[in-house]
Amino acid sequence: MKVFTAVCAATLTLTSVASARTINIINQCSYTIWPAAFADGLPTAETGFELAAGSSKSLTVSDTLSSARFWARTGCNGTGDSLTCATGDCGGKMQCAGITGQSATLAELTLSAGGQDWYDISNVDGYSIPVRIQPTGSYSKVGGNDSDAYNCATAQCAMNANSCAPELVKKNPDGTSSCLSICSAINDPEQRAKFSILQKYYNDPNTAALVCCSCGTGCSGNCGCYTSIQCLFGCSPFSAKGLGGVCDSSKWPLSSEGKPYPSYLKDSCPGAYSWAFDDNTSTMECSGANYDITFCY
């Protein structure tokens, strides 16, 4: 791991707990970012902050933190709680209740007290900037399995967004580029206006539901895979099929370059999620670790 010299370091306590973990958010970018955090149990007032180039912030969190997402917002402007960002925007606010703007690469963690942690890098919505998760401290491998490449390993992704299919490349207001997922691209009016292939896929309800691994409109976007036959493509192809339909990325339409859409993300970042059910080659496990989340490693 690189030795990191912080220009400034601060500690933010997200929750007061007897047993806690530390998550270090590190900005190795050459520019300011505005990290965002969203998870069950995190106070809304403490889910967004500014982080200058070369600085870090330590977050103290519960060791039962569930479904936590961390991402970097870039190209931001605003004052007070008003903040508009080129990527990863949180509804024009400094604090976050989820991403509402352009897609961002996510660092995802679920912690378990005395048990198994899960963590991953996700490009399910698209890629923005390099992100890395590393276990730190006195952690132990799950089941003592030293040969498991996903056991307490580093999860990371860095790629050239401009290498994606033309219809996936999003030119951001700050002059940077992002690589959208096909689901994000077809739901972006600006991208659809530029690329007829996206409008074609968007206009076909079945194709739109398939590439987004969604239930479709038959159940208003809210269905259970094992209770509703109306679910078009919202279920995992790797689990026992219930009533609902499965999402199979091999059946997705090809890009304008004749390539599978997930391959643009997976070829560059093989250890990161490239679509919703990319679990088998993208999920890491560990026990009792603290974690460093580094942007622009």
PAROLO-338075 format. One record per residue (C-alpha): x, y, z; residue number from 1. Coordinates in steps of 0.05 Angstrom, whole numbers, plus 5000, padded with zeros to 4 digits. Each point is the difference from the previous one (the first is absolute). Example, Ala and Ser with C-alpha at 12.3 -4.5 7.8 and 13.67 -1.06 7.14 Angstrom:
2
      X      Y      Z     i
   5246   4910   5156     1
   5027   5069   4987     2
end
This chain:
297
      X      Y      Z     i
   5000   5000   5000     1
   5026   5070   4984     2
   5021   5043   5058     3
   4950   5056   5004     4
   5018   5068   5029     5
   4938   5038   5019     6
   4998   5074   4992     7
   4944   5001   5050     8
   4965   4945   5038     9
   4936   5001   5040    10
   4957   4951   5037    11
   4925   4997   4988    12
   4958   4958   5047    13
   4941   4973   4963    14
   4971   4960   5057    15
   5016   4989   5073    16
   5010   4926   5012    17
   5036   4955   5049    18
   5030   4959   4943    19
   5022   5042   4941    20
   5040   4999   4937    21
   5040   5053   4964    22
   4991   5017   4927    23
   5053   5047   4973    24
   4979   5042   4940    25
   5063   5020   4962    26
   5005   5049   4943    27
   5061   4988   4957    28
   4970   5038   4942    29
   5034   5064   4976    30
   4934   5037   5012    31
   4947   5009   5054    32
   4946   4948   5005    33
   4936   4999   5041    34
   4992   4929   5029    35
   4931   4975   5014    36
   4976   4944   5045    37
   4933   4965   5004    38
   4979   4942   5044    39
   4947   4978   5049    40
   5014   5034   5066    41
   5046   5055   4975    42
   4977   5069   5022    43
   4979   5040   4939    44
   5037   5061   5025    45
   5066   4964   4996    46
   4997   4966   4932    47
   5036   5052   4957    48
   5062   5043   5008    49
   5055   5035   4962    50
   5068   4966   4995    51
   5059   5038   4971    52
   5053   4968   4956    53
   5049   4960   5044    54
   4955   4999   5061    55
   4962   4946   5038    56
   4943   4992   5049    57
   4989   4943   5050    58
   4929   4977   5011    59
   4981   4960   5062    60
   4943   4953   4983    61
   4962   4943   5032    62
   5029   4931   4989    63
   4931   4979   4976    64
   4997   5053   4946    65
   4955   4974   4945    66
   4998   5014   4925    67
   5045   5061   5004    68
   5018   5037   4937    69
   5056   5050   4992    70
   5016   5040   4938    71
   5036   5063   4977    72
   4963   5059   4972    73
   5041   5042   4951    74
   4994   5067   4967    75
   4958   5029   5056    76
   4978   5072   5013    77
   4957   5029   5055    78
   4997   5031   5069    79
   4973   4974   5066    80
   4958   4939   4989    81
   4990   5016   4926    82
   5048   4961   4956    83
   4992   4983   4926    84
   5049   4949   4973    85
   5021   4975   4931    86
   5001   4928   5024    87
   4968   4965   5060    88
   4953   5058   5016    89
   4955   4994   5062    90
   4940   5040   4977    91
   5038   5065   5005    92
   5016   4990   5073    93
   5065   4992   5039    94
   4971   4942   5042    95
   4976   4939   4963    96
   4940   4954   5001    97
   5023   4964   4936    98
   5026   5018   4931    99
   4953   5042   4958   100
   5049   5027   4948   101
   5050   4969   4952   102
   5024   4930   5015   103
   5060   4989   5045   104
   5044   4940   5018   105
   4978   4973   5068   106
   5039   4970   5057   107
   4951   4954   5036   108
   5008   4968   5069   109
   4958   4959   5047   110
   5032   4986   5068   111
   4984   4944   5049   112
   5021   5001   5073   113
   5043   4939   5012   114
   4980   4972   4933   115
   5009   5009   4926   116
   5007   5068   4966   117
   4983   5009   4926   118
   5028   5055   4957   119
   5006   5017   4926   120
   5010   5053   4946   121
   4938   5010   4958   122
   4994   5028   4929   123
   4928   4977   4993   124
   4979   5071   4986   125
   5065   5019   4966   126
   5072   5021   5012   127
   5023   5068   5024   128
   5069   5002   5033   129
   5049   4948   5028   130
   4980   4968   5067   131
   5034   4949   5044   132
   4979   4964   5065   133
   5053   4969   5044   134
   4991   4963   5066   135
   5045   5028   5055   136
   5013   4986   5074   137
   4996   4933   5036   138
   4953   4963   4954   139
   4994   4926   4986   140
   4984   4961   4937   141
   4932   4966   4998   142
   5008   4926   5015   143
   5075   5008   5000   144
   5000   4990   4925   145
   5066   5031   4976   146
   4991   4975   4929   147
   4935   5037   4987   148
   5015   5059   4955   149
   4938   5035   5027   150
   5018   4992   5074   151
   5023   5066   5030   152
   5026   5021   4931   153
   5003   5069   4971   154
   4939   5021   4959   155
   5015   5053   4949   156
   4984   5031   4933   157
   5036   5050   4956   158
   4985   5007   4925   159
   4998   5048   4942   160
   4927   5020   4993   161
   5011   5021   4928   162
   5015   4927   4981   163
   4926   4982   5008   164
   4950   4996   4943   165
   4985   5071   4973   166
   4929   4997   5025   167
   5024   4985   5071   168
   5050   5058   5004   169
   4970   5058   5038   170
   5034   5068   4994   171
   4993   5033   5067   172
   4992   5076   5012   173
   5069   5003   5031   174
   5033   4974   4937   175
   5011   4929   5025   176
   4969   4936   4972   177
   4961   4944   5034   178
   4983   4931   4973   179
   4926   4989   5011   180
   4969   4931   5006   181
   4952   4984   4945   182
   4942   5008   5049   183
   5024   5069   5021   184
   5012   5019   4927   185
   4930   4983   4975   186
   4970   5039   5057   187
   5041   5062   4986   188
   4960   5046   4953   189
   5064   5036   4976   190
   5033   4934   4981   191
   4937   4975   4965   192
   4997   5065   4960   193
   5072   4988   4976   194
   4996   4926   4986   195
   4941   4968   4963   196
   5019   4930   5025   197
   4984   5022   5071   198
   4933   5029   4979   199
   4985   4934   4965   200
   5014   4959   5063   201
   4962   5050   5044   202
   4938   4996   4956   203
   4996   4925   5008   204
   4973   4986   5071   205
   5027   4929   5001   206
   5070   5020   4979   207
   5000   5059   5049   208
   4979   4953   5057   209
   5051   4947   4979   210
   5062   5045   4999   211
   4979   5031   5067   212
   4984   4932   5032   213
   4934   5030   5020   214
   4929   4975   5012   215
   4973   5042   4943   216
   4936   5039   5000   217
   4953   4942   5013   218
   5008   5007   5075   219
   5018   5074   5004   220
   5073   4984   5010   221
   4987   4966   5067   222
   4996   4925   4998   223
   5026   4939   5037   224
   5038   4949   4959   225
   4966   4943   5035   226
   4931   5029   5007   227
   4983   5035   4935   228
   5000   4971   4931   229
   4996   5071   4974   230
   5073   5012   5018   231
   5033   5001   4931   232
   5075   4998   5013   233
   5011   5017   5073   234
   5026   4933   5026   235
   5070   4971   5003   236
   5017   4948   4947   237
   5044   4965   5051   238
   4947   4983   5051   239
   4940   4954   4998   240
   4949   5031   4955   241
   4935   5021   5032   242
   4940   5028   4965   243
   5036   5061   4974   244
   5045   5005   4939   245
   5075   5000   5005   246
   5050   5051   4975   247
   5051   4967   4953   248
   5053   5049   4974   249
   5018   4951   4944   250
   4932   5015   4970   251
   5010   5076   5000   252
   5005   5035   4933   253
   5071   5016   4977   254
   5032   5069   4997   255
   5009   5042   4937   256
   5069   4967   4996   257
   4971   4930   5004   258
   5025   4986   5070   259
   4962   4978   5063   260
   4986   5063   5042   261
   5027   4972   5066   262
   5066   4982   4967   263
   5021   5073   4996   264
   5000   5004   5076   265
   5020   4928   5015   266
   5059   4996   4953   267
   5031   5062   5033   268
   4980   4983   5071   269
   4992   4924   5006   270
   4991   5002   5075   271
   4944   5052   5000   272
   4925   4993   4987   273
   4983   5014   4927   274
   4926   4983   5005   275
   4949   4985   5055   276
   5013   4925   5009   277
   5076   5000   4989   278
   5009   4971   5071   279
   5045   4940   4986   280
   5061   5039   4979   281
   4989   5066   5036   282
   4985   4989   5074   283
   5055   4999   5053   284
   4995   4974   5071   285
   5039   5012   5064   286
   4989   5001   5076   287
   5012   5054   5052   288
   5036   5049   4953   289
   5003   5075   4996   290
   4999   5025   4929   291
   5036   5052   4958   292
   4959   5028   4942   293
   5048   5036   4954   294
   4979   5043   4941   295
   5051   5008   4942   296
   5048   4948   5029   297
end
